[in-house]
């Protein structure tokens, strides 16, 4: 059953419904076919805008039928609840004005997916509405992590034309029906061109993602993206846009300027519940396309090598013991006698000619002048100490020390891999290398010898031959914490790259125009042969005002792990500091006394160390040149030469699995 009615325009302006000029009402044809009305046993209504006729078959039932409701869409009016609309039925016995109860409702899914819409576009250039001057189509293209682009041509006003006046002006595009208005583009004019042949200005608008990010400081970008950054991984001179690009490369997300002109960061992973579901009824049947990622696009692992270089400051000590001789030997009353005693000055001079330092000297001095006794002789003797400018010693101990810097490279290998992908594609690896070097001037540490003990802040290392060591790795920019942070950044960057490669499969379709479609949406595409759920990667739309046509193409990014689901590492923690060691050594030395002129004295050697002197009286053997000879210990090459120590670990990354089912 059906009844054809006409809602008269003069009645639609009835003040009972339209009280102000900014409220308009319409009844959408797609809504008026609601099953709630069609299924009514006594009446079914269809509003036909072009028909003044009434089907008489239903008149008899109208008089006795209960009130029926017709869904009514009211634009720009927040009112909800039941409203009434005046209705005049022409050509029948009913002449008095009748009313039909109408339920006023909010915009629902059917409003956005209607296959036939009466729509209009509004294009604002600066503060000027140029909609009526547009010729042809308005095209808008949006893509992940890129500026959205809007292009159209329009007839400029008569008179002088300065294209530079257009550029950098704000540009917005809205689309409206009687039920809704949606902003589709907010940006600025990037380029304006003019064709003198056809007399049209072609506008290219952009959301200016790069410019928007360029204007932000780093704390603002940090808050927006929440990624990872290190000057050891990225360029420390990076501008706002480069800094943001670096940050976004470390998190599984994309950034864009949305339809309203706001900066957005959206996760790659599809939502558990799709925002929009598109079925065969709401897309063009021949446009569904699947583009699978090739094996060349996929990547199973990234081996990150990070080298941390710094000078290891080493301080080596030997405690030296000089047993020397007795006072009675020096006095000539005990054999073997000693003609000359070692002096403090001679010792320091000898050590000073080397690269080592001497400190912590403790000695037994030759006694002052006086009366003394010695075993083996009767009575006492008078002793006169003739040392005026020197300090002779009988025995002593001191510390011999040396400082140097050893260049250390800690090499970390962190293999970030996706085990599920490698099940199918094999071990496809990419290598990345980064480094951080500590800037530290070691010249003064190695050359100044006026110290009197180990360096401040150093500690004794049993693993490094008992040396006192100091790591100059506390700097904010090049310190160990900065190195740790850099490795975390590098691993997150690698993990993000693996996930990015895994979402190169795409599903696209031309769909019935959706004014709420954008890059933030998760979409479910359903067809008899394919079902896919993914985040929108790209949206292209065309508004053809001349033909009254709206077209839209969406592309979904589909993440696929290929293999069986596995567990990933919850945190990406760098390996621990690798151990560095040296061969063990003796930490004490003897400083010998060598006496010439004895019958048992060996021939003198130039390589000797120690205090070299002769006996008192007539020589019975080789006579030596009296001298203090300090032969410093040799530092083995492995303790001085640049050294590399290594550490390695592997990290599993879980690849999200989006829905993609095929059937035939």
Secondary structure, 3 states (H helix, E strand, C coil): CCEEECCCHHHHCCCCCCCCCCCEEECCCCCCCCHHHHCCCCCCEEECCCCCCCCHHHHHHHHHCCCCCCCEEEECCCCCEEEEEEECCCCCCCCCCEEEEEEECCCCHHHHCCCCCCCEEEEEECCEECHHHEEEEEEEEEECCCCCEEEEEECCCCCCCCHHHCCCCEEEEEEECCCCEEEEEEEEEEEEEEECCCCEEEEEEECCHHHHHHCCCHHHHHHHHCCCCCCCCCCCCCCHHHHHHHHHCCCCEEEEECCCCCEEEEECCCCCCCCEEECHHHECCCCCEEECCCCCCCCCEEEEEEEEEEEEEEEEEEEEEECCCCHHHHHCCCCCCCCCCEEHHHHHHHHHCCCCEEEEEEEEECCCCEEECCCCCCCCEEECCCCCCCCEEEEEEEEEEEEEEEEEEEEEEEEEECHHHHHHHCCCEEEEEEEEECCCCCHHHHHCCCCCCCCCCCEECCCECCCEEEECCCCCCCCHHHHHHHHHHHHHHHHHHHHHHHCCEEEEEEECCCCCCCCCCEEEEECCCEEEEEEEEEEEEEEECCCCEEEEEEEEEECCCCCCCCCCCCCCCCCCCCCCCECCCCCEEECCEEEECCCCCCCCCCCCCEEEEECCCCCCCCCCCCEEECCCCCCCHHHHCCEEEEEEEEEECCCCCCCEEECC
